[in-house]
Amino acid sequence: MTSNFIEPKSVEVCPIKFTTNMPCPSCGSTRSVISIVNGKFSDALSINPLGYIIAVIMVLIPLWLLIDVLIKKKSLFKFYIKMETYLKKPQLAIPLIVLVLINWIWNITKGL
């Protein structure tokens, strides 16, 4: 008996990978988040560590926004403005940029 299962084609949504055939720093983030949701934490980390940051943001921001709406505050917006100010400082921006570059190099060497 033969199977009629057809393997789905991969969809490239990353414009960088589509045009250059090289992964961007965030390539694999969606698969990483899906792995986290499925409880495959080591897989998520090996696919793209940025997936953990994205997963936390995906949980916290909607909850924070809902609380702000319910209590009629703007704490999320104030936090965003404060973080934007901090991230412009070289002593924080440069290490974060270096980490993203390291992740990008890792994505390239993994052949994502």
C-alpha positions as a LaTeX table, in Angstrom:
\begin{tabular}{lrrr}
\hline
Residue & $x$ (\AA) & $y$ (\AA) & $z$ (\AA) \\
\hline
Met1 & 0.00 & 0.00 & 0.00 \\
Thr2 & 1.44 & 3.35 & $-1.01$ \\
Ser3 & 1.05 & 6.53 & 0.96 \\
Asn4 & $-0.56$ & 9.58 & $-0.61$ \\
Phe5 & 1.21 & 11.88 & 1.84 \\
Ile6 & 2.90 & 14.77 & 0.08 \\
Glu7 & 5.71 & 16.60 & 1.86 \\
Pro8 & 4.81 & 20.32 & 2.13 \\
Lys9 & 7.17 & 22.72 & 0.43 \\
Ser10 & 9.11 & 25.15 & 2.61 \\
Val11 & 8.02 & 28.76 & 2.29 \\
Glu12 & 10.77 & 31.35 & 2.39 \\
Val13 & 9.45 & 34.51 & 4.01 \\
Cys14 & 12.81 & 36.06 & 4.86 \\
Pro15 & 13.67 & 38.63 & 2.18 \\
Ile16 & 17.38 & 38.44 & 3.08 \\
Lys17 & 17.52 & 34.67 & 2.64 \\
Phe18 & 15.34 & 34.83 & $-0.46$ \\
Thr19 & 17.57 & 37.37 & $-2.22$ \\
Thr20 & 21.04 & 36.38 & $-0.93$ \\
Asn21 & 20.51 & 32.69 & $-0.08$ \\
Met22 & 22.07 & 33.46 & 3.32 \\
Pro23 & 20.12 & 33.35 & 6.58 \\
Cys24 & 19.49 & 36.54 & 8.53 \\
Pro25 & 20.08 & 36.73 & 12.31 \\
Ser26 & 16.43 & 35.89 & 13.00 \\
Cys27 & 16.11 & 33.01 & 10.52 \\
Gly28 & 14.70 & 30.02 & 12.36 \\
Ser29 & 13.01 & 32.12 & 15.05 \\
Thr30 & 9.53 & 30.89 & 14.14 \\
Arg31 & 10.65 & 27.25 & 14.20 \\
Ser32 & 12.39 & 27.94 & 17.51 \\
Val33 & 9.20 & 29.36 & 19.08 \\
Ile34 & 7.19 & 26.40 & 17.75 \\
Ser35 & 9.72 & 24.05 & 19.34 \\
Ile36 & 9.36 & 25.88 & 22.66 \\
Val37 & 5.57 & 25.56 & 22.49 \\
Asn38 & 5.97 & 21.83 & 21.78 \\
Gly39 & 8.32 & 21.43 & 24.76 \\
Lys40 & 11.42 & 20.77 & 22.65 \\
Phe41 & 13.59 & 23.28 & 24.48 \\
Ser42 & 17.00 & 22.06 & 23.37 \\
Asp43 & 15.81 & 21.96 & 19.75 \\
Ala44 & 14.59 & 25.55 & 20.11 \\
Leu45 & 17.95 & 26.66 & 21.45 \\
Ser46 & 19.86 & 24.96 & 18.64 \\
Ile47 & 17.54 & 26.32 & 15.92 \\
Asn48 & 17.80 & 29.95 & 17.05 \\
Pro49 & 18.29 & 31.24 & 20.63 \\
Leu50 & 16.40 & 34.42 & 19.70 \\
Gly51 & 13.27 & 32.27 & 19.73 \\
Tyr52 & 13.34 & 32.32 & 23.54 \\
Ile53 & 13.30 & 36.12 & 23.60 \\
Ile54 & 10.49 & 36.22 & 21.05 \\
Ala55 & 8.47 & 33.62 & 22.98 \\
Val56 & 8.75 & 35.62 & 26.21 \\
Ile57 & 7.72 & 38.81 & 24.40 \\
Met58 & 4.76 & 37.00 & 22.79 \\
Val59 & 3.49 & 36.01 & 26.23 \\
Leu60 & 4.31 & 39.11 & 28.27 \\
Ile61 & 3.34 & 41.98 & 25.95 \\
Pro62 & $-0.33$ & 41.00 & 25.40 \\
Leu63 & $-0.78$ & 40.36 & 29.13 \\
Trp64 & 0.92 & 43.64 & 30.03 \\
Leu65 & $-1.19$ & 45.49 & 27.47 \\
Leu66 & $-4.39$ & 43.92 & 28.81 \\
Ile67 & $-3.50$ & 44.91 & 32.37 \\
Asp68 & $-2.72$ & 48.46 & 31.23 \\
Val69 & $-6.10$ & 48.70 & 29.50 \\
Leu70 & $-7.93$ & 47.32 & 32.52 \\
Ile71 & $-6.27$ & 49.65 & 35.03 \\
Lys72 & $-6.07$ & 52.55 & 32.56 \\
Lys73 & $-2.30$ & 53.03 & 32.80 \\
Lys74 & 0.47 & 53.40 & 30.23 \\
Ser75 & 3.18 & 51.38 & 31.94 \\
Leu76 & 4.03 & 49.35 & 28.82 \\
Phe77 & 4.45 & 52.50 & 26.76 \\
Lys78 & 6.57 & 54.13 & 29.49 \\
Phe79 & 8.71 & 50.99 & 29.70 \\
Tyr80 & 9.15 & 51.00 & 25.92 \\
Ile81 & 10.28 & 54.65 & 25.92 \\
Lys82 & 12.73 & 53.96 & 28.77 \\
Met83 & 14.16 & 50.88 & 27.03 \\
Glu84 & 14.51 & 52.78 & 23.79 \\
Thr85 & 16.60 & 55.38 & 25.63 \\
Tyr86 & 18.78 & 52.69 & 27.28 \\
Leu87 & 19.33 & 50.81 & 24.03 \\
Lys88 & 20.75 & 53.94 & 22.41 \\
Lys89 & 23.63 & 53.94 & 24.90 \\
Pro90 & 26.79 & 52.42 & 23.37 \\
Gln91 & 27.66 & 50.43 & 26.51 \\
Leu92 & 24.43 & 48.44 & 26.04 \\
Ala93 & 23.92 & 48.70 & 22.27 \\
Ile94 & 27.37 & 47.42 & 21.28 \\
Pro95 & 27.23 & 44.14 & 23.27 \\
Leu96 & 23.71 & 43.48 & 21.96 \\
Ile97 & 24.83 & 44.12 & 18.38 \\
Val98 & 27.80 & 41.78 & 18.91 \\
Leu99 & 25.45 & 39.05 & 20.22 \\
Val100 & 23.20 & 39.43 & 17.18 \\
Leu101 & 26.25 & 39.23 & 14.88 \\
Ile102 & 27.44 & 36.08 & 16.66 \\
Asn103 & 23.98 & 34.58 & 16.24 \\
Trp104 & 24.03 & 35.53 & 12.55 \\
Ile105 & 27.41 & 33.87 & 12.04 \\
Trp106 & 26.10 & 30.78 & 13.84 \\
Asn107 & 23.03 & 30.71 & 11.56 \\
Ile108 & 25.26 & 30.91 & 8.51 \\
Thr109 & 27.58 & 28.13 & 9.70 \\
Lys110 & 24.59 & 25.90 & 10.54 \\
Gly111 & 23.30 & 26.43 & 7.03 \\
Leu112 & 19.82 & 27.47 & 8.12 \\
\hline
\end{tabular}
